[in-house]
Amino acid sequence: MKLEGAIFDFDGTLLDSMGVWDTLGSDFLRLRGITAKPGLDRALAPLTLPQAAEYLKENYPLDEPPEALVRQINELLAGYYRDTLKAKEGVPALLKRMEAHGVRMYLATATDRPLVEAALKRLKLIRYFSGLVTCAEAGAGKDRPDIYRTALSRLKTKRSRTVVFEDALHAVRSARAAGFRVAAVYDESDAPDSGEIRRLADWYLNNINDWKF
């Protein structure tokens, strides 16, 4: 296969950030003096931020509307994306190789646009991408394939020559169900699902720069 396009997830695939996301819901509640129920962060994992805010509003004693909760969560995240989170090992090298091979690249992320753009600019990676689409913009979380179809329509590459790079099981499932070939990228946060991820994905990369053209 001659690769024409690559659609990348951001958190856990390109950015070493899942340590922040894995406890975000319970951390947010703890700052409000509220104890999270067991399994909260797992339940929030496949949701967009607006969906997560709705979930928190429905299940915990929070007075603010969901829109205000989204703003507060983004404020909590902003410092990490603006100042501290790093690219995963091998990411800059892979993006440089993709560019050299003429591959068009697009981001498909559940994270809100300002956070992603802040991290990309600081890490000097933004130039590699034709653009990005968020789950909120696509109107669905990664438990549905809408975001990958949107990214493909903007890339204007053939589906058969476009690969989706993802780390999370629910996202790998969605991309495969939509007919994409998927390269799964190892992230520690997804280790419990690694067996099923390996079974579903076309490629499994312990380091993203292990990708072979």
Summary of the structure (lengths in Angstrom):
residues: 213
radius of gyration: 16.8
end to end distance: 8.5
largest distance: 53.4
contacts: 670
relative contact order: 0.19
helix: 53%
strand: 14%
